[in-house]
Amino acid sequence: MFGRLIRWAIRDRAKPDHFSLRLQVVSMLSTFAAIRGWPVLFNNETATVMRRQFDTFVTADAREIDRPETVLAVVYLKDVTCYEEVKEIQSDKALRGDALNHLADQITEALLIQVAKGG
């Protein structure tokens, strides 16, 4: 329990580094695709959202986010430069992992840029 409290306190003060945030984003994208399906992941309204305290999640419709005042950054997948390429590649299971990693990397960069501009 004490370890959780320390991690919580550190998370409140520390900004995420690129590597850890990228791991979180790729995990969320793959989980979202596994639960909701690849077509929903590549819907035009799907976005990655970062809230205060750097909690991130993927949503099928960013307009329906609860408590929008807590949002630090929103990146629509369709706005990422590699989106179309990843959308085409996702049908090939052998290439899907690398494409998802590349997408997560670009989303992470965009999130961190938005956070830096806002903070």
Secondary structure, DSSP 8 states (H G I E B T S, - for coil): -HHHHHHHHHHHH----HHHHHHHHHHHHHHHHHHH-HHHHTSTT-EEEEEGGG-EEEES-GGG-SSGGGEEEEEEGGGSTTHHHHHHHTTSHHHHHHHHHHHHHHHHHHHHHHHHHH-
